[in-house]
Every structure is written in C-alpha cells, then in structure tokens.
C-alpha cells in the first residue's frame, strides 16, 4: 500500500483539498481526502507543497504509430494505397519503444488514444493505451476506441493527385456513406445466415469493423477541421444513427450551437501549431471556450507528433487564454477526456476504485516553470 500525503489534491470531480491523502493499493485508488488514515505499513510519499492530479489523457494522437526520429521506417500511420481501410488496427502499428512514450510519461500524460492518420476516408481502428510498457498488449485499456475517418483536404490530396477517388469533398462523403451501407448489407446477410442456421457465417474484416460503428459499440471518430466538414460528419451520423466524435474541430466555434444540438463531443487541437494548410485558417485559442460555452463535451489534444505529446498541459493552458476557465481546461485533459473516450469509470479523476494513474507536480501544470516530480501508472512508479 502507498500513501501520498500532504499535497494539494485536485480530484477533478469534487473538491480541491488544500492538504489531503491519496491511498493506493493493488493498482487502484482506495481513499482520497483530508481525513484518510494512513496505515502503519504503508509506503509514504511526501507531497507537501506540491499538486496531486490524475494522469493527463490525450484523446487523439499518433504516439507509437508515427514515431519520432524514424520518419520513414517508423511512419506506419497511413496505408495510403486504398481510401477505405477500416480493417486496419492501430495496435498492429504501434512501437512501445518510440521515444515519445518516455516524453509522455515525463510530461504527466498517462493515457493516450493512438490512431491511424487521416490520409484515408476510413483509416482503421483506434486504441486507448497507457503510456508505459514494453508490449502493446499489456498497455491496452480499450480496443477498439473508435473507427478513424477523415473528411476534408487530406483524403482529397492523397488520392486526387493520383487521379483516384476521392478527389472532392463530395467523394469523401460518398465513400463513407457507401461503406456504411455495405456494412448494413453485411449485417443483414449475417442475420439471415443465423436465422437459417446454415452453420456458415460470413466473415469480412472490413465490414466487421464498420459494423461495430453501426451497432454503437464504438464511435465513428471523424477528422474534420472546417465547419462544412463538421456539418457533413454530423449529417452522416444522423443518417445512420451512429455515435460520432469530432476530431480537431478547428472551426467548431463557427457552428458550436449545431454541434451541441447534435449532442456530439469534440476533441480540439492541435493548439500549438501554425496555419500550415488552408483548413487551419480559422485556428484560434477561442474554439475550446466557444464549444464549452455551448455545452459541447470537450477534450484538448496534441495530435502528436504534430505537437509533441509532453506539451498537452501547455495546450490546455493556452486555451485558458482563449476563454476556458482553469478547471474547464484541466478537465479537458482529465475527466472530460475520459468521458469522450468512454473510460470515465476507470480514468480521469482521483476517486476510490479508479486506476491509480497519479501525477505529483511541483507547481501548477499550466506554469511553464513547473516540473513533474512523480508519476504512477496503475499504482506503479514510472517517474
């Protein structure tokens, strides 16, 4: 048993305790509060004059699948030979030896959702993982964590330049719809086979991945920067009655009320980037605040390696400059991010029963001078 004692504890779902105890046993948080008794045999960690927070969560990045240093050998994010590849699985392309994992842990990020890239209209299945481990199978928290799709310029550019479909936004949407319809037909055939009890059930890895979206087992997570692409994603989600998460949502502030009305969460970012392409023309620090004001469930992301993973706290802090409150920004990388990815029962806050992913900060995480002093993942010290 381990006791973190004397720190300022931000639970993220309840009180901020000026001085409190966080008790950890067998990888889980067992007690939190100012009046928790510390067992005599507990290992004590002194957190006096420090801030104790849950580990941060990056709800959209490419950690391990688009490696640092190895720009060619380690770039496994996009199978840009076919615009529709739902059967791809991020877990098969992630290298836990990527240098970015060490940066993540050192920066207080204990969970990420790693995804295929956005070159394809449908890129493959995403995975939620802890950021420390040698073998990807031991790091997985949730797989699949969503099916990655993309609208806008990336699929257009990747295939249009090769004189292949899609070369327009219309074709992006059409291919997405066609694939969803094909999966509906696949499910109908499967149901018929089961009713006929023929003993033969059709298998199709592409369609099985899309079927998980149609059954609402996982959300369709759609890369959409521009407002028109955002509305196309919402339109398609409504047509097929599927769960949707908007990825990047750069022009979300222009259609925030529509996103809120649709009940769709958004992951916003990268924040620390230039207007490197036309879709980022409206990029600003006010987007997250506008979405929060409208009532849109929210996470802030790095899109690593676009923005290095360790700058997730800085990204959230900059959104305060754009109008988010300090607590809103912290929640967007803790409990808010956990809710967006469907892991709020085990991650994102300091509460009994949750995973003991805990970071002790010397200073506030939004202060550039602050340092991570200790990181626990599943109750085990990794920094």
Secondary structure, DSSP 4 states (H G I P E B T S, - for coil): -EEEEEEEEE-SSS-EEEEEEEEEETTEEEEEETTPPPPTTSEEEE-TTSEEEEPEEEEEE-TTTB-SS-TTTTB-S--TT-SB-TT-BGGGT--TT-HHHHHHHHTTEEEEEE---SSSSEEEEEEEEES--SSHHHHEEEEEEEEEEE-SHHHHHHHHTTT-S--SHHHHHHHHHHHHHHHHHHHHHHHHHHHHT-S-----HHHHHHHHHHTTSS-EEEEE-SHHHHHHHHHHHHHHT--EEEEE-TTGGGSHHHHHHHT-EEEE---S----SGGGTT--TTHHHHHHHHT--EEE--TTTTS-GGGHHHHHHHHHHTT--HHHHHHTTTHHHHHHTT-TTTSSS--TTSB--EEEEES-TTSTT-EEEEEEETTEE--
